[in-house]
């Protein structure tokens, strides 16, 4: 395969709160978390915070690449760095029960949604590859 056919992502983005990979400019209506917010496409086609404790805000299919709302960049699949994360290397990453947040601890309470959205490459870098499959804990 020649270089023209390759998709190359930086394994470790050079700066905090940055991502590399498949990006799009989309309308974000609710982002209370900021950069790296887990986002769900709402019924109007715009993005809102994903929250594992609210089934109607799942699944997460993007990460915010900017703070706030409006027409902004989102990461659909790729590598994301956040120096505030402290994940276990190699751990699966899930949507948290805190709106917009991610965790390496699987939600476990009744009616919480379990969705794998990626894997920790380092303590502060993840491979974001959200599965559209999810289950509700019973």
ZAMARGU-4260 file (C-alpha; in steps of 0.2 Angstrom, whole numbers, plus 5000, padded with zeros to 4 digits):
<rodrens>
0) 5000/5000/5000 | 5007/5017/4995 | 5007/5032/5006 | 4992/5039/4996 | 4981/5025/5002
5) 4986/5026/5021 | 4977/5035/5034 | 4989/5041/5047 | 4984/5047/5064 | 4997/5054/5077
10) 4997/5041/5091 | 5000/5054/5104 | 4992/5071/5100 | 5005/5085/5104 | 4995/5095/5115
15) 4982/5093/5129 | 4964/5093/5124 | 4967/5089/5106 | 4962/5074/5094 | 4967/5067/5078
20) 4957/5057/5066 | 4940/5058/5058 | 4933/5075/5062 | 4918/5085/5057 | 4910/5102/5060
25) 4893/5099/5068 | 4880/5108/5078 | 4883/5105/5097 | 4868/5111/5107 | 4873/5105/5125
30) 4891/5103/5131 | 4893/5106/5149 | 4909/5096/5150 | 4920/5106/5138 | 4933/5099/5127
35) 4933/5080/5126 | 4914/5079/5131 | 4906/5063/5126 | 4892/5068/5114 | 4876/5060/5108
40) 4866/5064/5092 | 4849/5070/5098 | 4833/5068/5089 | 4835/5085/5080 | 4852/5079/5073
45) 4862/5090/5085 | 4874/5084/5098 | 4871/5084/5117 | 4880/5077/5132 | 4880/5058/5133
50) 4876/5052/5150 | 4876/5033/5155 | 4862/5036/5168 | 4850/5044/5155 | 4845/5031/5142
55) 4839/5045/5130 | 4856/5053/5129 | 4865/5037/5123 | 4874/5031/5113 | 4889/5042/5113
60) 4896/5044/5095 | 4907/5059/5096 | 4919/5069/5107 | 4919/5088/5108 | 4935/5096/5101
65) 4930/5113/5108 | 4921/5121/5123 | 4904/5127/5122 | 4891/5125/5109 | 4887/5130/5091
70) 4894/5124/5075 | 4910/5116/5081 | 4923/5102/5078 | 4919/5085/5084 | 4929/5069/5084
75) 4920/5054/5076 | 4934/5042/5077 | 4953/5043/5082 | 4965/5048/5095 | 4961/5060/5109
80) 4972/5067/5123 | 4967/5075/5139 | 4980/5078/5152 | 4967/5077/5166 | 4962/5059/5162
85) 4971/5045/5173 | 4965/5029/5164 | 4972/5012/5167 | 4982/5008/5151 | 4974/4996/5140
90) 4957/4998/5149 | 4940/4999/5140 | 4933/5017/5140 | 4915/5019/5144 | 4903/5034/5145
95) 4901/5040/5163 | 4886/5043/5173 | 4892/5061/5174 | 4885/5070/5159 | 4899/5072/5145
100) 4912/5063/5155 | 4921/5046/5151 | 4927/5033/5163 | 4937/5017/5163 | 4925/5010/5176
105) 4910/5001/5169 | 4893/5008/5175 | 4885/4996/5186 | 4869/5002/5194 | 4852/4997/5188
110) 4846/5006/5172 | 4863/5013/5168 | 4869/5011/5150 | 4885/5002/5146 | 4894/5007/5130
115) 4912/5004/5126 | 4918/5020/5117 | 4937/5016/5116 | 4953/5010/5124 | 4966/5019/5135
120) 4983/5020/5125 | 4991/5029/5140 | 4984/5036/5156 | 4979/5052/5146 | 4977/5046/5128
125) 4963/5036/5121 | 4958/5027/5105 | 4941/5034/5102 | 4931/5021/5092 | 4913/5021/5099
130) 4902/5005/5097 | 4884/5009/5092 | 4880/4994/5102 | 4876/4996/5121 | 4866/4988/5135
135) 4856/4993/5150 | 4862/4986/5166 | 4848/4976/5175
</rodrens>
